[in-house]
Structures are given as structure tokens and as C-alpha cells.
Amino acid sequence: RLRSAPLTVRFVTNTTKESKRDLLERLTGLGFDIAEHEIFTSLTAARNLLEQQQVRPLLLVDDRALPDFTGIGTDNPNAVVVGLAPEHFHYEMMNRAFR
């Protein structure tokens, strides 16, 4: 019914563990009729902010989330993006983030 209504449909999530493409594959596998542009994630919001502020982040996110940051410069970081990525939370990485 939503698809036939004069509404914009969006699927919103706060997940930081997977890219939009992975999420799309999982949802379509569950039978959802969904397009990638209809998904809005916390990673989408983070990327939008990075682009608006024109900063270079250190990405402390799960490796499966990295595709959502393709094309974002990360050399000489001046910002930090933190997601659910326990494998990246160790002293060396945390020291790098604080610097």
C-alpha cells in the first residue's frame, strides 16, 4: 500500500556493521522490495557530514562498512568516525584516533 501511495519510502537503520549494499542484499533476500537509494543508515549520515565538513576521517568502522566511504579521503585524518568495530578498538588505534 505504501508503494501505491504518493509517499517517499525510506528504510532507516542505525547499523554500522555493514555497508548499504550488504544490507540491501540481506533485505532483498528476506523478500523486501527495496532499492539501494531507499536505504538511509547512520553510515549514510556520517558520510554526508564528512562531505559537508570536508574533513578526512580515521574510520574506526567494521571492514564490511568501508564500502560506504569509498572516495572519501583518509590521508592525514582530522576527524574520527566511530562505529561498532571491536576488532579495531585496541591501544594502537585508539592512540591514533586521539592524535
VENBEL-V695645 format. One record per residue. RES is the residue in three letters. SS is DSSP state (~ for helix, > for strand, _ for the rest). Layout:
# VENBEL-V695645
res=RES ss=SS
res=RES ss=SS
This chain:
# VENBEL-V695645
res=ARG ss=_
res=LEU ss=_
res=ARG ss=_
res=SER ss=_
res=ALA ss=_
res=PRO ss=_
res=LEU ss=_
res=THR ss=_
res=VAL ss=_
res=ARG ss=_
res=PHE ss=>
res=VAL ss=>
res=THR ss=>
res=ASN ss=_
res=THR ss=_
res=THR ss=_
res=LYS ss=_
res=GLU ss=_
res=SER ss=_
res=LYS ss=~
res=ARG ss=~
res=ASP ss=~
res=LEU ss=~
res=LEU ss=~
res=GLU ss=~
res=ARG ss=~
res=LEU ss=~
res=THR ss=~
res=GLY ss=~
res=LEU ss=_
res=GLY ss=_
res=PHE ss=_
res=ASP ss=_
res=ILE ss=_
res=ALA ss=_
res=GLU ss=~
res=HIS ss=~
res=GLU ss=~
res=ILE ss=>
res=PHE ss=>
res=THR ss=>
res=SER ss=~
res=LEU ss=~
res=THR ss=~
res=ALA ss=~
res=ALA ss=~
res=ARG ss=~
res=ASN ss=~
res=LEU ss=~
res=LEU ss=~
res=GLU ss=~
res=GLN ss=~
res=GLN ss=~
res=GLN ss=_
res=VAL ss=_
res=ARG ss=_
res=PRO ss=>
res=LEU ss=>
res=LEU ss=>
res=LEU ss=>
res=VAL ss=_
res=ASP ss=_
res=ASP ss=~
res=ARG ss=~
res=ALA ss=~
res=LEU ss=~
res=PRO ss=~
res=ASP ss=~
res=PHE ss=~
res=THR ss=_
res=GLY ss=_
res=ILE ss=_
res=GLY ss=_
res=THR ss=_
res=ASP ss=_
res=ASN ss=_
res=PRO ss=_
res=ASN ss=_
res=ALA ss=>
res=VAL ss=>
res=VAL ss=>
res=VAL ss=>
res=GLY ss=_
res=LEU ss=_
res=ALA ss=_
res=PRO ss=~
res=GLU ss=~
res=HIS ss=~
res=PHE ss=_
res=HIS ss=_
res=TYR ss=~
res=GLU ss=~
res=MET ss=~
res=MET ss=~
res=ASN ss=~
res=ARG ss=~
res=ALA ss=~
res=PHE ss=~
res=ARG ss=_
